[in-house]
Amino acid sequence: MVVIARYMNLTLIVPLFDNGTYWNDNSTFADIFDLNHFITSLRDEIRISQELPPDLKIKEESEPPYSMVPIRYATLRYYYQRALPRIQKRGVLRFSE
């Protein structure tokens, strides 16, 4: 997702894990990874936020964002054609697996 955010000039929101789907573990991204290192090491490449801005958070509560399963070997063109229109329409796109 970092590469997609970089090439599409998007802000990456720190991932939220889908707790409980595969295993009963309530760990967060920051519990597993060094969040500060993640953000600082990528600061010259992409914008990273720990959560959605308030206006998008309110919008997400009333109208869930589009969800898309990332395709590992997809080209950037694929994401420009499939993901960008969804982002432009709703302001947010959630990648899930």
C-alpha positions in Angstrom: 0.0 0.0 0.0 3.0 2.3 0.6 3.9 2.1 -3.1 0.4 2.8 -4.2 0.1 5.8 -1.9 3.4 7.1 -3.1 2.7 6.9 -6.9 -0.9 8.1 -6.5 0.1 11.0 -4.2 -2.3 9.8 -1.4 -2.1 9.9 2.3 -1.7 6.5 3.9 -3.7 5.9 7.1 -1.9 3.6 9.6 -3.5 0.2 9.0 -6.2 -1.2 11.3 -6.1 -4.9 11.7 -9.2 -7.0 11.2 -9.1 -8.4 14.7 -11.0 -11.6 15.2 -11.4 -12.7 11.6 -8.5 -15.1 11.5 -7.3 -15.3 15.1 -8.4 -13.9 18.4 -5.8 -11.2 18.8 -6.5 -7.5 19.5 -3.1 -6.3 18.6 -2.8 -3.0 16.7 -0.2 -1.9 14.1 1.7 -0.1 16.8 1.7 -3.2 19.1 3.6 -5.1 16.4 5.6 -2.5 14.5 7.6 0.5 15.6 5.0 3.1 14.5 7.3 6.1 15.0 10.0 4.5 12.9 7.5 3.5 10.2 6.3 7.1 9.9 9.7 8.8 10.1 11.4 6.4 7.7 8.8 7.1 5.1 8.2 10.9 5.8 10.1 11.9 2.6 8.1 9.5 0.5 4.5 9.7 1.6 2.1 11.4 4.0 1.1 9.1 6.8 -1.7 9.8 9.3 -2.6 7.7 12.3 -6.4 8.2 11.7 -8.8 9.7 9.2 -9.3 13.5 9.4 -12.5 14.4 11.3 -14.5 15.3 8.2 -13.8 12.0 6.5 -14.3 10.1 9.7 -17.9 11.5 10.0 -18.5 10.8 6.3 -17.3 7.2 6.8 -19.7 6.7 9.6 -22.7 7.6 7.5 -21.5 6.1 4.2 -18.9 3.3 4.4 -15.9 3.8 2.0 -15.4 1.5 -0.9 -13.4 -1.6 -0.1 -11.0 -3.3 -2.4 -8.7 -6.3 -2.1 -5.2 -5.4 -3.1 -3.8 -7.4 -6.0 -0.2 -8.3 -5.4 1.0 -8.3 -9.0 -1.3 -5.6 -10.4 0.3 -2.7 -12.3 0.0 0.9 -11.2 -2.2 1.4 -14.2 -4.7 -1.0 -12.7 -4.8 1.1 -9.5 -5.1 4.3 -11.4 -8.1 2.9 -13.4 -9.8 1.0 -10.5 -8.9 2.7 -7.3 -8.5 6.4 -8.2 -12.0 7.0 -9.4 -13.3 5.5 -6.1 -11.0 7.7 -4.1 -12.1 10.8 -6.1 -15.7 10.0 -5.5 -15.7 9.3 -1.7 -12.3 10.6 -0.6 -11.4 7.3 1.0 -10.6 3.8 -0.2 -10.1 0.9 2.2 -7.9 -2.0 1.2 -8.8 -5.2 2.9 -8.0 -8.9 2.6 
